[in-house]
Amino acid sequence: MNLEAAAEYHARHKPQALLVLQNGKPVFEAYEGGFSTEKPHALYSGTKSFWGIAALTAQREGLLSLDEPVANTFPAWQAEAWKASVTLRQLLQLIAGVPFGGLGAAVPLYEKALQTDLKSKPGTVFTYGGIPLQIFGAVFTEKLKPLRLTPHEYLHARVLDPNGIAVTSWRTLKDGTHPLPTGAFLTARAWAGYGEFVRVRASEYAECFTGSAVNPHYGLCWWLAPPRAPADLFYASGSGGQAMYVSPSEGAVAVRFGNGGSYNHEGFLRRLFVE
């Protein structure tokens, strides 16, 4: 890895934090703009990276199947042909036909998300947005009722807490629930700890890092390697230049916090792994 080139690129694009791990050990760490090891940052859509992992964990426990229709849980979806065919996997791959929306402050409550009309036939179009994650959250909530857990409580109990990954806070919606597509606040070290957890178990969660036929560059809530990056690289991306990059073959995890600007994932990765 070319840490000097990557750090120089990061520093030119409204930097706030950069932390790079090699085989679990920090090899570079820097903070600016009022950030420090203790100060959490909003992940924005980087929050999505938790839910493919949580879904596969739940599938292993027999709580759900990624290929089951939403209509199995919410029979009202059986009344429309397109909705009747939507699976949980398609929601997490963002190919369920759900229109753009549900980003930023516009994340709908579960009930409203379930009422969303589909814009395209499921399995034909990739559309980035937060509404599919809220629909998945509605289903997941029902699946978890026998355990008396919410989706976020399940994530903590099965993934985060046992591995010492601390979420400083979650955004709360007006009904008291937490959104799935956004809303997590973590320190750089905590998010890197999550990346290291996933890196070590990448083969266990391989379905997360396999793209769909519609978009081979997006798996289950993770973006996949852009050109010139290590082929096995996957990453989480949030508004304003937030990113976590994971490459099992390189033993690498990199977390980057920023304050907007023209930061570009490919530009950073080209410098970190190629130059």
C-alpha positions as CSV (number, residue, x, y, z in Angstrom):
1,M,0.0,0.0,0.0
2,N,1.2,3.5,-0.8
3,L,0.1,5.3,2.4
4,E,1.8,8.5,1.6
5,A,0.0,8.9,-1.8
6,A,-3.3,8.0,-0.2
7,A,-2.9,10.4,2.7
8,E,-1.9,13.2,0.3
9,Y,-5.1,12.7,-1.7
10,H,-7.2,12.5,1.4
11,A,-5.7,15.7,2.7
12,R,-6.7,17.6,-0.4
13,H,-10.4,16.8,0.0
14,K,-11.7,18.3,3.2
15,P,-10.2,15.7,5.5
16,Q,-11.4,14.8,8.9
17,A,-10.0,11.3,9.7
18,L,-8.0,8.6,8.0
19,L,-7.2,5.3,9.6
20,V,-5.6,2.4,7.8
21,L,-5.2,-1.1,9.3
22,Q,-2.9,-3.8,8.0
23,N,-3.8,-7.3,9.3
24,G,-5.6,-5.7,12.1
25,K,-2.9,-3.3,13.2
26,P,-3.0,0.5,12.5
27,V,-0.3,1.6,10.1
28,F,-1.6,5.1,9.5
29,E,-3.9,7.4,11.6
30,A,-4.6,11.1,11.3
31,Y,-7.3,13.5,12.4
32,E,-8.3,17.0,11.4
33,G,-11.2,19.5,11.5
34,G,-12.0,18.9,15.1
35,F,-12.0,15.1,14.9
36,S,-10.1,12.7,17.1
37,T,-9.9,9.1,18.2
38,E,-12.9,9.7,20.5
39,K,-15.2,11.8,18.3
40,P,-17.8,9.9,16.3
41,H,-18.9,10.8,12.8
42,A,-22.1,10.2,11.0
43,L,-21.7,7.4,8.5
44,Y,-24.7,8.5,6.5
45,S,-25.3,5.7,3.9
46,G,-22.2,3.9,5.2
47,T,-24.8,2.6,7.7
48,K,-26.1,0.3,5.0
49,S,-23.1,-1.9,5.4
50,F,-24.4,-3.4,8.6
51,W,-27.5,-4.9,7.1
52,G,-26.3,-7.5,4.5
53,I,-24.2,-8.9,7.3
54,A,-27.1,-8.9,9.7
55,A,-29.4,-10.5,7.1
56,L,-27.0,-13.4,6.4
57,T,-26.5,-13.9,10.1
58,A,-30.3,-14.1,10.5
59,Q,-30.6,-16.5,7.6
60,R,-28.0,-18.9,9.2
61,E,-30.2,-18.8,12.3
62,G,-33.3,-19.8,10.3
63,L,-35.0,-16.5,11.0
64,L,-35.5,-15.6,7.4
65,S,-34.5,-16.5,3.9
66,L,-33.0,-13.9,1.5
67,D,-35.0,-15.4,-1.4
68,E,-38.4,-15.3,0.3
69,P,-40.9,-12.7,-0.9
70,V,-41.8,-9.7,1.2
71,A,-45.4,-10.9,0.5
72,N,-44.9,-13.9,2.8
73,T,-44.7,-11.4,5.7
74,F,-47.0,-8.7,4.4
75,P,-49.9,-10.4,2.5
76,A,-51.1,-7.1,1.1
77,W,-48.1,-7.3,-1.3
78,Q,-49.7,-10.3,-2.9
79,A,-52.3,-8.1,-4.6
80,E,-49.9,-6.6,-7.0
81,A,-47.9,-8.8,-9.4
82,W,-44.6,-6.8,-9.2
83,K,-44.8,-6.5,-5.4
84,A,-45.7,-10.2,-5.0
85,S,-42.4,-11.2,-6.6
86,V,-40.0,-8.9,-4.5
87,T,-37.6,-10.8,-2.4
88,L,-35.5,-9.7,0.6
89,R,-32.3,-10.2,-1.5
90,Q,-33.6,-7.8,-4.2
91,L,-34.3,-5.2,-1.5
92,L,-30.7,-5.4,-0.2
93,Q,-29.3,-5.4,-3.7
94,L,-31.4,-2.3,-4.5
95,I,-33.0,-4.1,-7.5
96,A,-36.5,-4.5,-6.1
97,G,-38.0,-1.8,-8.4
98,V,-38.4,0.7,-5.6
99,P,-38.0,4.3,-6.8
100,F,-35.3,6.7,-5.7
101,G,-35.9,8.2,-2.2
102,G,-35.5,7.7,1.5
103,L,-32.1,9.5,1.7
104,G,-31.0,12.0,4.3
105,A,-33.9,13.4,6.3
106,A,-36.5,11.7,4.0
107,V,-36.2,8.2,5.5
108,P,-39.8,6.9,5.7
109,L,-41.2,5.0,8.6
110,Y,-41.7,1.2,8.0
111,E,-45.5,1.6,7.3
112,K,-45.0,4.3,4.7
113,A,-42.1,2.4,3.1
114,L,-44.4,-0.6,2.6
115,Q,-46.9,1.6,0.8
116,T,-44.4,2.7,-1.8
117,D,-45.4,2.0,-5.4
118,L,-42.8,0.2,-7.4
119,K,-41.4,2.0,-10.4
120,S,-39.9,-0.9,-12.4
121,K,-40.2,-4.6,-12.6
122,P,-38.2,-6.3,-9.7
123,G,-34.9,-7.7,-10.8
124,T,-34.4,-5.4,-13.8
125,V,-33.2,-2.0,-12.6
126,F,-30.7,-0.9,-9.9
127,T,-31.9,2.2,-8.1
128,Y,-29.9,3.6,-5.2
129,G,-32.0,4.7,-2.2
130,G,-33.0,4.1,1.3
131,I,-36.6,2.9,1.0
132,P,-35.7,-0.7,0.2
133,L,-33.8,-0.9,3.5
134,Q,-36.8,0.3,5.4
135,I,-39.0,-2.3,3.7
136,F,-36.4,-4.9,4.7
137,G,-36.5,-3.4,8.2
138,A,-40.3,-3.9,8.4
139,V,-39.9,-7.5,7.4
140,F,-37.0,-8.1,9.8
141,T,-39.0,-6.5,12.6
142,E,-41.7,-9.1,12.2
143,K,-39.2,-11.9,12.0
144,L,-37.6,-10.9,15.2
145,K,-40.8,-10.5,17.3
146,P,-40.4,-14.1,18.8
147,L,-37.0,-13.0,20.1
148,R,-38.3,-9.7,21.3
149,L,-35.6,-7.8,19.5
150,T,-35.6,-4.9,17.0
151,P,-33.3,-5.1,13.9
152,H,-30.8,-2.8,15.6
153,E,-30.9,-4.8,18.9
154,Y,-30.3,-8.0,16.9
155,L,-27.4,-6.4,15.0
156,H,-25.8,-5.4,18.4
157,A,-26.5,-8.8,20.0
158,R,-25.2,-11.0,17.2
159,V,-22.5,-8.9,15.4
160,L,-21.4,-5.7,17.1
161,D,-21.3,-6.2,20.9
162,P,-19.6,-9.7,20.9
163,N,-16.8,-8.2,18.8
164,G,-16.4,-5.0,20.8
165,I,-17.7,-2.7,18.0
166,A,-19.2,0.4,19.6
167,V,-21.9,2.5,17.9
168,T,-21.9,5.9,19.7
169,S,-25.5,6.6,18.7
170,W,-28.2,6.0,16.2
171,R,-30.6,8.5,14.6
172,T,-34.2,8.0,15.9
173,L,-37.3,8.5,13.7
174,K,-40.5,10.1,15.1
175,D,-42.0,6.7,16.0
176,G,-39.0,5.8,18.1
177,T,-37.4,3.4,15.6
178,H,-34.0,3.7,14.1
179,P,-33.6,3.9,10.3
180,L,-31.6,1.1,8.5
181,P,-30.2,3.0,5.5
182,T,-28.5,5.8,7.5
183,G,-28.2,7.1,11.0
184,A,-25.2,5.4,12.7
185,F,-22.5,7.5,14.4
186,L,-19.1,5.8,15.0
187,T,-15.5,6.7,15.7
188,A,-13.0,5.9,13.0
189,R,-11.5,3.2,15.2
190,A,-14.9,1.6,15.8
191,W,-15.9,1.6,12.1
192,A,-12.5,0.2,11.3
193,G,-13.1,-2.5,13.9
194,Y,-16.2,-3.5,12.1
195,G,-14.3,-3.6,8.8
196,E,-11.7,-5.8,10.4
197,F,-14.5,-8.2,11.7
198,V,-15.9,-8.4,8.1
199,R,-12.4,-8.8,6.5
200,V,-11.5,-11.8,8.6
201,R,-14.9,-13.4,7.9
202,A,-15.2,-12.3,4.3
203,S,-15.6,-15.9,3.0
204,E,-18.4,-16.5,5.6
205,Y,-20.3,-13.5,4.2
206,A,-19.4,-14.0,0.6
207,E,-22.9,-13.4,-0.6
208,C,-22.6,-9.8,0.5
209,F,-19.7,-9.3,-1.9
210,T,-21.3,-10.8,-5.0
211,G,-23.0,-8.4,-7.4
212,S,-26.3,-8.9,-9.1
213,A,-26.8,-9.4,-12.9
214,V,-28.4,-6.0,-12.9
215,N,-25.5,-4.3,-11.1
216,P,-22.3,-6.4,-10.8
217,H,-20.7,-3.6,-8.8
218,Y,-23.1,-3.8,-5.8
219,G,-23.7,-6.7,-3.5
220,L,-25.8,-6.9,-0.4
221,C,-25.4,-3.4,0.9
222,W,-21.8,-3.2,-0.1
223,W,-20.1,-1.6,-3.2
224,L,-17.7,-3.8,-5.0
225,A,-14.2,-3.1,-6.4
226,P,-13.9,-0.3,-8.9
227,P,-11.4,-0.5,-11.8
228,R,-7.7,-0.9,-10.7
229,A,-8.5,-1.7,-7.1
230,P,-7.8,-5.2,-5.7
231,A,-10.4,-7.6,-7.2
232,D,-11.7,-8.7,-3.8
233,L,-12.1,-5.2,-2.5
234,F,-15.5,-4.0,-1.2
235,Y,-16.5,-0.8,0.5
236,A,-19.2,1.2,2.3
237,S,-19.9,4.7,1.1
238,G,-21.6,7.6,2.8
239,S,-22.5,11.2,1.8
240,G,-19.8,13.8,2.1
241,G,-16.8,11.5,1.5
242,Q,-17.3,8.9,4.2
243,A,-15.9,5.5,3.3
244,M,-14.7,2.2,4.6
245,Y,-12.6,0.0,2.3
246,V,-11.9,-3.7,2.9
247,S,-9.5,-5.9,0.9
248,P,-9.0,-9.4,2.3
249,S,-6.2,-10.2,-0.1
250,E,-4.3,-7.1,1.0
251,G,-5.1,-7.6,4.7
252,A,-6.3,-4.0,4.5
253,V,-9.1,-1.9,6.1
254,A,-9.2,1.9,5.5
255,V,-11.7,4.3,7.1
256,R,-12.0,7.8,5.8
257,F,-14.1,10.7,7.2
258,G,-14.5,13.9,5.2
259,N,-16.6,17.1,5.0
260,G,-17.8,17.0,1.4
261,G,-16.0,18.3,-1.6
262,S,-14.8,16.4,-4.7
263,Y,-13.5,13.3,-2.9
264,N,-13.6,10.2,-5.2
265,H,-13.3,6.6,-4.2
266,E,-11.4,5.5,-7.3
267,G,-9.0,8.4,-6.9
268,F,-8.2,7.3,-3.3
269,L,-8.0,3.6,-4.0
270,R,-5.8,4.1,-7.1
271,R,-3.2,5.9,-4.9
272,L,-3.5,3.5,-1.9
273,F,-3.1,0.3,-3.9
274,V,-1.5,1.2,-7.3
275,E,0.8,4.2,-7.3
